[in-house]
């Protein structure tokens, strides 16, 4: 009996979350997560290009002494 009421309450909470009158809780969260992933991948791309640049410089430095 208690499990039934708990599941019913959970369903109503999910329904209220999705069909919010102020519109867009789910959309706002999705946009925030998407923007965070976009910024994360940009930062990762910049860091890896900096690492590749330093490796290239060190290879050029050691090629001088060959």
Secondary structure by P-SEA (a helix, b strand, c coil): caaaaaaaaaaaaaaaaaacccccaaaaaaaaaaaaaaaaaaaaaaaaaaaaaaaaaaaaaaaaac
